[in-house]
Amino acid sequence: MAINKYKFTIGTTIFILLLILIPLSTLPKISSPLFAIDKLVHLGIFMIWILALRYETHGQVLVVYLLIIGTGFAFSTEFLQLFTKDRIFDLLDFAYDTLGLILGLVIYELLALLKRFLIKT
């Protein structure tokens, strides 16, 4: 069954949707003088999401398709925030989502390369 095959991807998708639809007023206020924590959260959750998807598809789906799917999902999450009480569509959040997707794909490919290298030696 396809659901069992993509458990982690489905779980992270649900987690992301819940996280972006929760009103900001209910989330703890965390700040840093060095950088915007919320941007790192966007980067991190989309990096984990794409790593899960890439792993669960066993690297068999072209990276360009994963980027199209991922950016579509990221854009959709920003769009959905227009219908929440105190959230907004933020292009900078979308940029960090996309950066997380790219970073996740790079990490996956580097790990796959490392694995192939270690197997050869």
TADAMO-V928538 format. One record per residue. RES is the residue in one small letter. PHI is phi in whole degrees, 0 to 359 (999 if undefined). Layout:
((RES & PHI) (RES & PHI))
//
This chain:
((m & 999) (a & 296) (i & 297) (n & 295) (k & 292) (y & 241) (k & 305) (f & 291) (t & 296) (i & 296) (g & 299) (t & 291) (t & 297) (i & 297) (f & 301) (i & 297) (l & 299) (l & 296) (l & 297) (i & 279) (l & 262) (i & 290) (p & 302) (l & 302) (s & 295) (t & 268) (l & 270) (p & 293) (k & 274) (i & 237) (s & 223) (s & 219) (p & 287) (l & 270) (f & 202) (a & 277) (i & 302) (d & 297) (k & 290) (l & 294) (v & 296) (h & 302) (l & 301) (g & 295) (i & 290) (f & 283) (m & 295) (i & 296) (w & 300) (i & 289) (l & 298) (a & 297) (l & 295) (r & 296) (y & 295) (e & 285) (t & 265) (h & 57) (g & 67) (q & 268) (v & 260) (l & 301) (v & 303) (v & 299) (y & 292) (l & 297) (l & 294) (i & 295) (i & 298) (g & 295) (t & 291) (g & 296) (f & 295) (a & 298) (f & 297) (s & 298) (t & 294) (e & 293) (f & 298) (l & 299) (q & 293) (l & 296) (f & 260) (t & 258) (k & 294) (d & 229) (r & 241) (i & 224) (f & 285) (d & 231) (l & 296) (l & 293) (d & 299) (f & 299) (a & 297) (y & 291) (d & 301) (t & 295) (l & 298) (g & 297) (l & 298) (i & 296) (l & 298) (g & 298) (l & 294) (v & 297) (i & 299) (y & 300) (e & 294) (l & 295) (l & 294) (a & 295) (l & 296) (l & 299) (k & 299) (r & 298) (f & 295) (l & 291) (i & 292) (k & 292) (t & 269))
//
